[in-house]
Amino acid sequence: MSERTLVLIKPDGVKRGLIGDVISRVERKGLKVVAMDLRTLDADTAKAHYAEHSERPFFGELVEFITSGPLVAMVLEGPRAVEAFRALAGLTDPVKSAPGTIRGDHALEISENVVHGSDSPESAAREIKIFFPDRF
Ligand SMILES: Nc1ncnc2c1ncn2[C@@H]1O[C@H](COP(=O)(O)OP(=O)(O)OP(=O)(O)O)[C@@H](O)[C@H]1O
């Protein structure tokens, strides 16, 4: 059964020239890119995307960071796509993330961890609506 997930290459990843690296890992794994867009988020979209973190102390920084420059938003499709991409991404804390994962290979800071991937099929459906309201 095919599934969809929403992936972001966050502004740190774009600035550091990691778009190709992330997409190449995704394609090597066999996940299919079915939508993709380079854009800079406005604060309202960022707040909607991170709504579940609105009470966390770092919410302001999160919104500021994710709106700080262009990001790449993509929808990936494949069997267990949500879990498959989170395995490629590694853990939220890049230092605890194994080498061989995107975060394990490219990052040191929780706040600048290169990519986002939906954490469940339900989150994926919600996030895909935010980023690609007319596409699916
Ligand atoms: N303690 C923290 N300080 C600063 N930023 C944090 C902290 N914890 C999480 N974040 C940021 O908030 C994002 C969302 O946190 P969450 O716990 O949902 O992790 P995640 O699901 O691995 O990340 P993402 O939602 O970006 O895929 C993280 O990717 C990270 O950039």
The ligand as a MOL file (V3000), in Angstrom:
LIG
                    3D

  0  0  0     0  0            999 V3000
M  V30 BEGIN CTAB
M  V30 COUNTS 31 33 0 0 0
M  V30 BEGIN ATOM
M  V30 1 N 14.7810 21.6720 22.2690 0
M  V30 2 C 14.6850 22.2210 21.0620 0
M  V30 3 N 15.2760 23.4170 20.7820 0
M  V30 4 C 15.1820 23.9870 19.5640 0
M  V30 5 N 14.5310 23.4390 18.5330 0
M  V30 6 C 13.9470 22.2550 18.7510 0
M  V30 7 C 13.9770 21.5800 20.0210 0
M  V30 8 N 13.2900 20.4160 19.9080 0
M  V30 9 C 12.8500 20.3790 18.6450 0
M  V30 10 N 13.2330 21.4720 17.9620 0
M  V30 11 C 12.9510 21.8030 16.5660 0
M  V30 12 O 11.5970 21.5990 16.3130 0
M  V30 13 C 11.4240 20.6860 15.2620 0
M  V30 14 C 10.2110 19.8440 15.5420 0
M  V30 15 O 10.4410 19.0410 16.6590 0
M  V30 16 P 9.9170 17.5390 16.7260 0
M  V30 17 O 10.0220 17.1050 18.1330 0
M  V30 18 O 8.6020 17.4570 16.0230 0
M  V30 19 O 11.0550 16.7830 15.9170 0
M  V30 20 P 11.0230 16.0450 14.5280 0
M  V30 21 O 9.6660 15.4920 14.2870 0
M  V30 22 O 12.1910 15.1640 14.4520 0
M  V30 23 O 11.3490 17.2710 13.5990 0
M  V30 24 P 10.5660 17.7310 12.3490 0
M  V30 25 O 9.1500 18.0170 12.8200 0
M  V30 26 O 11.2910 18.9890 11.9190 0
M  V30 27 O 10.7060 16.5950 11.4060 0
M  V30 28 C 12.7390 19.8870 15.2020 0
M  V30 29 O 13.0710 19.3920 13.9410 0
M  V30 30 C 13.7490 20.9020 15.6430 0
M  V30 31 O 14.2350 21.6310 14.5300 0
M  V30 END ATOM
M  V30 BEGIN BOND
M  V30 1 1 1 2
M  V30 2 1 2 3
M  V30 3 2 2 7
M  V30 4 2 3 4
M  V30 5 1 4 5
M  V30 6 2 5 6
M  V30 7 1 6 7
M  V30 8 1 6 10
M  V30 9 1 7 8
M  V30 10 2 8 9
M  V30 11 1 9 10
M  V30 12 1 10 11
M  V30 13 1 11 12
M  V30 14 1 11 30
M  V30 15 1 12 13
M  V30 16 1 13 14
M  V30 17 1 13 28
M  V30 18 1 14 15
M  V30 19 1 15 16
M  V30 20 2 16 17
M  V30 21 1 16 18
M  V30 22 1 16 19
M  V30 23 1 19 20
M  V30 24 2 20 21
M  V30 25 1 20 22
M  V30 26 1 20 23
M  V30 27 1 23 24
M  V30 28 2 24 25
M  V30 29 1 24 26
M  V30 30 1 24 27
M  V30 31 1 28 29
M  V30 32 1 28 30
M  V30 33 1 30 31
M  V30 END BOND
M  V30 END CTAB
M  END
